[in-house]
């Protein structure tokens, strides 16, 4: 019963490097999203997708790209990492359309030096 | 713009006490409200989901209420235990499915 799986769990990058955080869900959920969690800021929505081929920006999208080629996968790409992107990133998927329960992955802790 | 506020930011109680966590939101046009639990270094686990047409939901020792008109929700924890120590977050969902989170209440239950 995997649910939402994120990889890697930990990553250290140098400023300017690029990387991709992977997210996969096996619940056939249409809606998937990425959040970042920072001390004192709570969780903030980066990007979300309502289905394969459809993505949209959230509250803090700058510096991040997403794509949704399949229902299962929703990778988050950092194009040129900056220290301000040091954070814990969570992927989540939503059951039962817009009114369902949100399921979270375990998180990916990213440090940008 | 929807804003979600949780009070208090931190709470410490002795084991066995009943307690109430508060969540308020500025825009009453919500689809649902969820309460989550987060343990240190872990992801979020959904505790209770209240649809906009509902007034409360119960799961074991947890009871969540929703008053849309006043923009408030409460999470009631009965007979608290040390294992309840965690951060509790509430989030509201609008018609796009996006959730807006409060900053959470960190609960410590002392044995």
Interface residues (C-beta under 8 A of the other chain):
Chain A: X31 X33 X35 X40 X41 X42 X43 X44 X45 X48 X50 X58 X90 X92 X94 X97 X98 X99 X100 X101 X102 X103 X104 X105 X106 X107
Chain B: X31 X32 X34 X36 X41 X42 X43 X44 X45 X46 X49 X51 X89 X91 X93 X95 X96 X97 X98 X99 X100 X101 X102 X103 X104
